[in-house]
Amino acid sequence: MTTIAAKNLASFYSGSINDKLRVARKIFQQHGQRLLQDQAIVKKLRELQQEEDALGRQMQAMDMGSRCSACAARPDGGCCSSYMAGNTDAVLLLINLLLGVAIEPHNNGDECCYLGLQGCTFIIKPIFCLNYNCSHIKEAASKKEMAALENRAGILLSRQVSLEDLLLHLLQK
């Protein structure tokens, strides 16, 4: 007998970048309208968007988008590498689709396929990406900026995990 956790792992968190995107698009196509009419989902999406906006303002104030894009383009850059794109999962991609993001991965060579000129093209980013701050970010930022960044990321991650749990529950039905 397969557990729900094992089924979720196989369905939403395993496979290639294209596999996960295919699953997310299929769920969005089949259930997107129903999910966007669910008041609990809409409320959580709104809260998530507000927290992402606050984090985005902090990241912008720290010039992280252009700093990370420039670093990723260097031969020795690597946080936003093609390997990191594998940290996406179908639920994260679904959340971005529900928020209206047109997800179009592109071949960036060694860079993450979701990295654009101004940073990540997602509204809601992979958990690893939100939790990790490289030495370039830490060296460029003040302690106050880092504390604000980490606080905003923590709040966003809490809301993101809550929404993921709700989505997984609703998709079990």
Phi and psi in degrees as GROMACS dihedral restraints (atoms count N, CA, C in turn):
[ dihedral_restraints ]
;  ai    aj    ak    al  type     phi  dphi    fc
    3     4     5     6     1   -88.2    20    10
    4     5     6     7     1   132.6    20    10
    6     7     8     9     1   -77.6    20    10
    7     8     9    10     1   163.4    20    10
    9    10    11    12     1   -62.5    20    10
   10    11    12    13     1   -40.6    20    10
   12    13    14    15     1   -62.0    20    10
   13    14    15    16     1   -42.5    20    10
   15    16    17    18     1   -66.3    20    10
   16    17    18    19     1   -39.6    20    10
   18    19    20    21     1   -64.2    20    10
   19    20    21    22     1   -44.5    20    10
   21    22    23    24     1   -62.7    20    10
   22    23    24    25     1   -41.8    20    10
   24    25    26    27     1   -59.4    20    10
   25    26    27    28     1   -47.1    20    10
   27    28    29    30     1   -67.9    20    10
   28    29    30    31     1   -38.9    20    10
   30    31    32    33     1   -79.4    20    10
   31    32    33    34     1   -40.4    20    10
   33    34    35    36     1  -114.0    20    10
   34    35    36    37     1   -23.3    20    10
   36    37    38    39     1  -116.7    20    10
   37    38    39    40     1    -4.2    20    10
   39    40    41    42     1  -112.6    20    10
   40    41    42    43     1   162.2    20    10
   42    43    44    45     1   102.3    20    10
   43    44    45    46     1  -179.0    20    10
   45    46    47    48     1   -76.3    20    10
   46    47    48    49     1   171.1    20    10
   48    49    50    51     1   -56.0    20    10
   49    50    51    52     1   -46.3    20    10
   51    52    53    54     1   -66.2    20    10
   52    53    54    55     1   -36.4    20    10
   54    55    56    57     1   -60.8    20    10
   55    56    57    58     1   -47.8    20    10
   57    58    59    60     1   -64.7    20    10
   58    59    60    61     1   -39.9    20    10
   60    61    62    63     1   -67.0    20    10
   61    62    63    64     1   -38.8    20    10
   63    64    65    66     1   -62.3    20    10
   64    65    66    67     1   -43.0    20    10
   66    67    68    69     1   -63.3    20    10
   67    68    69    70     1   -46.7    20    10
   69    70    71    72     1   -60.8    20    10
   70    71    72    73     1   -44.0    20    10
   72    73    74    75     1   -65.6    20    10
   73    74    75    76     1   -37.9    20    10
   75    76    77    78     1   -64.9    20    10
   76    77    78    79     1   -45.3    20    10
   78    79    80    81     1   -61.8    20    10
   79    80    81    82     1   -44.1    20    10
   81    82    83    84     1   -61.9    20    10
   82    83    84    85     1   -43.4    20    10
   84    85    86    87     1   -64.1    20    10
   85    86    87    88     1   -43.5    20    10
   87    88    89    90     1   -80.5    20    10
   88    89    90    91     1   -32.8    20    10
   90    91    92    93     1  -127.0    20    10
   91    92    93    94     1    -2.1    20    10
   93    94    95    96     1   -55.5    20    10
   94    95    96    97     1   -47.7    20    10
   96    97    98    99     1   -61.8    20    10
   97    98    99   100     1   -43.4    20    10
   99   100   101   102     1   -63.3    20    10
  100   101   102   103     1   -43.5    20    10
  102   103   104   105     1   -65.2    20    10
  103   104   105   106     1   -39.1    20    10
  105   106   107   108     1   -75.5    20    10
  106   107   108   109     1    -7.8    20    10
  108   109   110   111     1   -99.2    20    10
  109   110   111   112     1    -8.9    20    10
  111   112   113   114     1   -78.6    20    10
  112   113   114   115     1   118.6    20    10
  114   115   116   117     1   -62.6    20    10
  115   116   117   118     1   -34.2    20    10
  117   118   119   120     1   -66.5    20    10
  118   119   120   121     1   -40.4    20    10
  120   121   122   123     1   -66.0    20    10
  121   122   123   124     1   -47.0    20    10
  123   124   125   126     1   -58.9    20    10
  124   125   126   127     1   -43.4    20    10
  126   127   128   129     1   -62.5    20    10
  127   128   129   130     1   -45.8    20    10
  129   130   131   132     1   -67.3    20    10
  130   131   132   133     1   -37.7    20    10
  132   133   134   135     1   -62.8    20    10
  133   134   135   136     1   -42.0    20    10
  135   136   137   138     1   -63.3    20    10
  136   137   138   139     1   -45.9    20    10
  138   139   140   141     1   -63.2    20    10
  139   140   141   142     1   -41.3    20    10
  141   142   143   144     1   -62.5    20    10
  142   143   144   145     1   -44.0    20    10
  144   145   146   147     1   -62.2    20    10
  145   146   147   148     1   -40.9    20    10
  147   148   149   150     1   -63.3    20    10
  148   149   150   151     1   -42.6    20    10
  150   151   152   153     1   -69.0    20    10
  151   152   153   154     1   -36.9    20    10
  153   154   155   156     1   -66.4    20    10
  154   155   156   157     1   -38.4    20    10
  156   157   158   159     1   -60.4    20    10
  157   158   159   160     1   -42.9    20    10
  159   160   161   162     1   -65.5    20    10
  160   161   162   163     1   -43.2    20    10
  162   163   164   165     1   -64.7    20    10
  163   164   165   166     1   -42.1    20    10
  165   166   167   168     1   -58.8    20    10
  166   167   168   169     1   -40.6    20    10
  168   169   170   171     1   -64.4    20    10
  169   170   171   172     1   -39.5    20    10
  171   172   173   174     1   -66.3    20    10
  172   173   174   175     1   -43.9    20    10
  174   175   176   177     1   -63.5    20    10
  175   176   177   178     1   -40.1    20    10
  177   178   179   180     1   -65.6    20    10
  178   179   180   181     1   -41.6    20    10
  180   181   182   183     1   -61.5    20    10
  181   182   183   184     1   -28.2    20    10
  183   184   185   186     1   -93.7    20    10
  184   185   186   187     1     3.4    20    10
  186   187   188   189     1    57.2    20    10
  187   188   189   190     1    36.6    20    10
  189   190   191   192     1   -72.0    20    10
  190   191   192   193     1   -35.4    20    10
  192   193   194   195     1   -57.6    20    10
  193   194   195   196     1   -54.4    20    10
  195   196   197   198     1   -72.0    20    10
  196   197   198   199     1   -33.6    20    10
  198   199   200   201     1   -63.0    20    10
  199   200   201   202     1   -45.8    20    10
  201   202   203   204     1   -70.0    20    10
  202   203   204   205     1   -40.2    20    10
  204   205   206   207     1   -63.2    20    10
  205   206   207   208     1   -43.5    20    10
  207   208   209   210     1   -64.8    20    10
  208   209   210   211     1   -40.3    20    10
  210   211   212   213     1   -65.5    20    10
  211   212   213   214     1   -44.0    20    10
  213   214   215   216     1   -63.1    20    10
  214   215   216   217     1   -28.7    20    10
  216   217   218   219     1   -78.3    20    10
  217   218   219   220     1   -14.6    20    10
  219   220   221   222     1   -80.2    20    10
  220   221   222   223     1   149.7    20    10
  222   223   224   225     1   -57.9    20    10
  223   224   225   226     1   -31.1    20    10
  225   226   227   228     1   -96.3    20    10
  226   227   228   229     1     3.0    20    10
  228   229   230   231     1   -74.3    20    10
  229   230   231   232     1   163.2    20    10
  231   232   233   234     1  -170.9    20    10
  232   233   234   235     1   -16.2    20    10
  234   235   236   237     1   -58.3    20    10
  235   236   237   238     1   -45.7    20    10
  237   238   239   240     1   -96.9    20    10
  238   239   240   241     1    55.4    20    10
  240   241   242   243     1   -88.5    20    10
  241   242   243   244     1   169.6    20    10
  243   244   245   246     1   -60.3    20    10
  244   245   246   247     1   -31.6    20    10
  246   247   248   249     1   -60.9    20    10
  247   248   249   250     1   -38.5    20    10
  249   250   251   252     1   -67.5    20    10
  250   251   252   253     1   -25.5    20    10
  252   253   254   255     1   -59.8    20    10
  253   254   255   256     1   -25.4    20    10
  255   256   257   258     1   -68.5    20    10
  256   257   258   259     1   -11.1    20    10
  258   259   260   261     1   -79.8    20    10
  259   260   261   262     1    -1.4    20    10
  261   262   263   264     1   -75.9    20    10
  262   263   264   265     1   160.1    20    10
  264   265   266   267     1  -141.1    20    10
  265   266   267   268     1   167.1    20    10
  267   268   269   270     1   -63.3    20    10
  268   269   270   271     1   -32.3    20    10
  270   271   272   273     1   -70.4    20    10
  271   272   273   274     1   -43.6    20    10
  273   274   275   276     1   -59.8    20    10
  274   275   276   277     1   -44.6    20    10
  276   277   278   279     1   -63.4    20    10
  277   278   279   280     1   -40.2    20    10
  279   280   281   282     1   -61.3    20    10
  280   281   282   283     1   -43.7    20    10
  282   283   284   285     1   -58.9    20    10
  283   284   285   286     1   -44.4    20    10
  285   286   287   288     1   -63.7    20    10
  286   287   288   289     1   -39.6    20    10
  288   289   290   291     1   -63.0    20    10
  289   290   291   292     1   -41.7    20    10
  291   292   293   294     1   -62.9    20    10
  292   293   294   295     1   -28.2    20    10
  294   295   296   297     1   -87.5    20    10
  295   296   297   298     1     3.6    20    10
  297   298   299   300     1    90.3    20    10
  298   299   300   301     1    11.5    20    10
  300   301   302   303     1   -75.6    20    10
  301   302   303   304     1   128.3    20    10
  303   304   305   306     1   -86.4    20    10
  304   305   306   307     1   102.5    20    10
  306   307   308   309     1   -86.7    20    10
  307   308   309   310     1   112.6    20    10
  309   310   311   312     1  -132.0    20    10
  310   311   312   313     1    89.0    20    10
  312   313   314   315     1   -62.6    20    10
  313   314   315   316     1   145.5    20    10
  315   316   317   318     1  -133.1    20    10
  316   317   318   319     1   155.7    20    10
  318   319   320   321     1   -79.2    20    10
  319   320   321   322     1   107.3    20    10
  321   322   323   324     1  -104.5    20    10
  322   323   324   325     1    19.1    20    10
  324   325   326   327     1    69.5    20    10
  325   326   327   328     1  -115.8    20    10
  327   328   329   330     1   -86.3    20    10
  328   329   330   331     1    -7.9    20    10
  330   331   332   333     1   -85.9    20    10
  331   332   333   334     1   161.7    20    10
  333   334   335   336     1   -59.5    20    10
  334   335   336   337     1   136.2    20    10
  336   337   338   339     1   -70.0    20    10
  337   338   339   340     1    -8.0    20    10
  339   340   341   342     1  -105.5    20    10
  340   341   342   343     1     8.3    20    10
  342   343   344   345     1   -91.0    20    10
  343   344   345   346     1   125.6    20    10
  345   346   347   348     1  -105.7    20    10
  346   347   348   349     1  -172.9    20    10
  348   349   350   351     1   -63.7    20    10
  349   350   351   352     1   -29.3    20    10
  351   352   353   354     1  -108.6    20    10
  352   353   354   355     1    22.3    20    10
  354   355   356   357     1   110.6    20    10
  355   356   357   358     1  -158.4    20    10
  357   358   359   360     1   -63.6    20    10
  358   359   360   361     1   137.0    20    10
  360   361   362   363     1   -84.3    20    10
  361   362   363   364     1    -9.3    20    10
  363   364   365   366     1   -77.6    20    10
  364   365   366   367     1   150.6    20    10
  366   367   368   369     1   -78.1    20    10
  367   368   369   370     1   -48.7    20    10
  369   370   371   372     1  -105.5    20    10
  370   371   372   373     1   122.9    20    10
  372   373   374   375     1   -97.1    20    10
  373   374   375   376     1   159.8    20    10
  375   376   377   378     1   -57.9    20    10
  376   377   378   379     1   148.0    20    10
  378   379   380   381     1   -56.5    20    10
  379   380   381   382     1   -43.0    20    10
  381   382   383   384     1   -58.1    20    10
  382   383   384   385     1   -44.9    20    10
  384   385   386   387     1   -62.9    20    10
  385   386   387   388     1   -35.5    20    10
  387   388   389   390     1   -75.2    20    10
  388   389   390   391     1   -27.7    20    10
  390   391   392   393     1   -86.4    20    10
  391   392   393   394     1   -18.4    20    10
  393   394   395   396     1  -104.3    20    10
  394   395   396   397     1   129.3    20    10
  396   397   398   399     1  -127.3    20    10
  397   398   399   400     1   115.1    20    10
  399   400   401   402     1   -73.3    20    10
  400   401   402   403     1   173.4    20    10
  402   403   404   405     1   -62.7    20    10
  403   404   405   406     1   -31.1    20    10
  405   406   407   408     1   -64.4    20    10
  406   407   408   409     1   -40.8    20    10
  408   409   410   411     1   -67.9    20    10
  409   410   411   412     1   -47.9    20    10
  411   412   413   414     1   -63.1    20    10
  412   413   414   415     1   -39.0    20    10
  414   415   416   417     1   -71.2    20    10
  415   416   417   418     1   -31.2    20    10
  417   418   419   420     1   -82.4    20    10
  418   419   420   421     1   -18.4    20    10
  420   421   422   423     1  -101.8    20    10
  421   422   423   424     1   153.0    20    10
  423   424   425   426     1   -81.0    20    10
  424   425   426   427     1   166.8    20    10
  426   427   428   429     1   -61.1    20    10
  427   428   429   430     1   -37.9    20    10
  429   430   431   432     1   -64.7    20    10
  430   431   432   433     1   -43.2    20    10
  432   433   434   435     1   -63.3    20    10
  433   434   435   436     1   -43.2    20    10
  435   436   437   438     1   -64.5    20    10
  436   437   438   439     1   -40.8    20    10
  438   439   440   441     1   -62.7    20    10
  439   440   441   442     1   -43.1    20    10
  441   442   443   444     1   -64.5    20    10
  442   443   444   445     1   -42.8    20    10
  444   445   446   447     1   -60.7    20    10
  445   446   447   448     1   -49.3    20    10
  447   448   449   450     1   -64.9    20    10
  448   449   450   451     1   -38.2    20    10
  450   451   452   453     1   -63.5    20    10
  451   452   453   454     1   -48.3    20    10
  453   454   455   456     1   -62.3    20    10
  454   455   456   457     1   -42.8    20    10
  456   457   458   459     1   -63.5    20    10
  457   458   459   460     1   -40.8    20    10
  459   460   461   462     1   -62.9    20    10
  460   461   462   463     1   -43.3    20    10
  462   463   464   465     1   -63.7    20    10
  463   464   465   466     1   -45.4    20    10
  465   466   467   468     1   -61.5    20    10
  466   467   468   469     1   -44.8    20    10
  468   469   470   471     1   -61.7    20    10
  469   470   471   472     1   -39.2    20    10
  471   472   473   474     1   -61.5    20    10
  472   473   474   475     1   -45.6    20    10
  474   475   476   477     1   -66.9    20    10
  475   476   477   478     1   -38.3    20    10
  477   478   479   480     1   -63.9    20    10
  478   479   480   481     1   -46.2    20    10
  480   481   482   483     1   -64.0    20    10
  481   482   483   484     1   -39.2    20    10
  483   484   485   486     1   -61.8    20    10
  484   485   486   487     1   -43.7    20    10
  486   487   488   489     1   -66.8    20    10
  487   488   489   490     1   -42.1    20    10
  489   490   491   492     1   -58.5    20    10
  490   491   492   493     1   -43.8    20    10
  492   493   494   495     1   -60.1    20    10
  493   494   495   496     1   -44.4    20    10
  495   496   497   498     1   -63.8    20    10
  496   497   498   499     1   -44.8    20    10
  498   499   500   501     1   -61.2    20    10
  499   500   501   502     1   -45.1    20    10
  501   502   503   504     1   -60.5    20    10
  502   503   504   505     1   -41.1    20    10
  504   505   506   507     1   -62.6    20    10
  505   506   507   508     1   -46.6    20    10
  507   508   509   510     1   -67.2    20    10
  508   509   510   511     1   -32.8    20    10
  510   511   512   513     1   -76.5    20    10
  511   512   513   514     1   -13.2    20    10
  513   514   515   516     1   -73.7    20    10
  514   515   516   517     1   -23.7    20    10
